[in-house]
């Protein structure tokens, strides 16, 4: 019988289960994004704007031909290419590293993939991304659910890289820290 210590238990979750959880999160992000955009096109496009929480958040129908938050308008094929490369690279990284990275790090990456695919669907099918969430208390770009998933996912990955998976972007990812290895060799 193998004993699994608490610190190893999280990383030893069944790899297929981790992959399934991350896949469900990505699929949820895509579904929520696409459903919200469908509703916005049907209900908001004809009227243009709608109040939600006065002076805080409103809805404004925008057809965004640029990147997230309306940056770099008119570079559709560049965004389709770069987004596709990023989505594939992150997905491959998740599959290859599923045993090494923290579950929360994987959740962040899955959110990025899901949001990226949500916006990618719009770019490919429509030639633009539907944006509709507008902060009314500050001057900020109109955005959508997919942008939110990408942004929150990126913040999670950065926090995990700083505090949990500190070797996330190094070639030593998944190896024991040098201090632990040295202690074991000194003790014999």
Secondary structure as UniProt FT lines:
FT   HELIX           6..9
FT   TURN            10..12
FT   HELIX           15..39
FT   HELIX           40..44
FT   TURN            45..47
FT   STRAND          49..53
FT   TURN            54..56
FT   STRAND          57..64
FT   HELIX           68..70
FT   TURN            73..74
FT   HELIX           76..97
FT   TURN            98..100
FT   HELIX           103..126
FT   STRAND          129..135
FT   HELIX           145..163
FT   TURN            166..169
FT   TURN            171..174
FT   HELIX           178..187
//
